[in-house]
Amino acid sequence: MTADDSFGRLDDDDYPAYTMGRAAEMLGTTQSFLRAVGEARLITPLRSAGGHRRYSRYQLRIAARARELVDQGTPIEAACRIVILEDQLEEAQRLNEALRHSQLRERATA
């Protein structure tokens, strides 16, 4: 891997760049919180060669949303389920919008 390859990953939301300690620090939470959202299957961190958890920016955003809900009094399991459903809804809306645009293009060329 060259230096250019490494720097290119800095913009990749899915690159697992953050250790558990750094991720917890960035979120203002504990490592046990990150373990709990992992156990609830909200996020699945990648593992380094040494077996250490590594988190991506995307995963940190998801965990931060769960933390917001937990801070508001939602049990962690429910918070994780809510975040999963929000993510699924957002993806479905994105797909619907893409389909609408595709259908409009087809009608315009027909």
C-alpha positions in Angstrom: 0.0 0.0 0.0 1.4 3.4 -0.9 1.0 6.6 1.0 -1.5 7.8 -1.7 -3.7 4.8 -1.0 -3.6 5.5 2.7 -4.5 9.1 2.3 -7.4 8.2 0.0 -8.9 6.2 2.7 -9.2 9.2 5.0 -12.3 10.2 3.0 -13.8 6.7 3.0 -16.7 6.6 5.5 -16.5 2.8 5.7 -12.8 2.6 6.4 -12.3 1.2 10.0 -9.8 3.9 11.1 -10.8 4.3 14.8 -9.9 2.1 17.8 -12.5 1.4 20.4 -10.9 3.8 22.8 -10.7 6.6 20.3 -14.3 5.9 19.1 -15.6 6.0 22.7 -13.7 9.2 23.3 -15.1 10.8 20.1 -18.6 9.9 21.0 -18.2 10.9 24.6 -19.3 7.5 25.8 -17.7 4.3 27.2 -16.2 1.3 25.6 -18.9 -0.8 27.2 -21.5 1.3 25.3 -19.8 0.4 22.0 -19.7 -3.3 23.0 -23.4 -3.1 23.8 -24.4 -1.6 20.5 -22.3 -4.3 18.9 -24.1 -7.0 20.9 -27.4 -5.5 19.8 -26.1 -5.9 16.2 -26.4 -2.2 15.4 -22.8 -2.0 14.3 -20.2 -4.7 13.7 -16.7 -3.3 14.0 -14.0 -4.9 11.9 -11.2 -6.5 13.7 -7.5 -5.7 13.3 -5.0 -8.5 12.8 -4.5 -8.5 16.6 -8.3 -8.9 17.2 -8.9 -5.3 18.2 -12.2 -3.6 17.2 -11.9 -0.9 14.6 -14.8 1.5 13.7 -15.6 3.6 10.6 -17.0 7.1 10.5 -20.3 5.6 9.3 -20.4 3.3 12.3 -19.6 6.2 14.6 -22.5 8.2 13.2 -24.9 5.3 13.8 -23.6 4.7 17.3 -23.9 8.5 18.0 -27.6 8.4 17.0 -28.2 5.4 19.4 -26.5 7.3 22.1 -28.8 10.3 21.6 -31.8 8.0 22.1 -30.3 6.3 25.1 -29.5 9.8 26.6 -33.2 10.6 26.2 -34.2 7.5 28.2 -34.7 4.9 25.5 -33.4 1.4 26.5 -30.3 0.5 24.5 -32.0 -2.4 22.7 -34.9 -0.3 21.6 -32.6 2.6 20.6 -30.6 0.2 18.4 -33.8 -1.1 16.8 -35.0 2.4 16.1 -31.7 3.4 14.5 -31.8 0.2 12.3 -35.3 1.1 11.2 -34.4 4.7 10.5 -31.5 3.5 8.4 -33.7 1.1 6.5 -36.3 3.8 5.9 -33.6 6.2 4.6 -32.3 3.6 2.2 -35.8 2.7 0.9 -36.5 6.4 0.3 -33.2 6.8 -1.6 -34.1 3.8 -3.8 -37.6 5.1 -4.4 -36.3 8.4 -5.5 -33.8 6.8 -7.8 -36.6 4.7 -9.3 -38.7 7.8 -9.8 -35.9 9.5 -11.7 -35.3 6.4 -13.8 -39.0 6.2 -14.7 -39.0 9.9 -15.6 -36.0 9.5 -17.9 -37.6 6.5 -19.6 -40.8 8.4 -20.2 -38.9 11.4 -21.6 -37.0 9.2 -24.1 -40.0 7.1 -25.1 
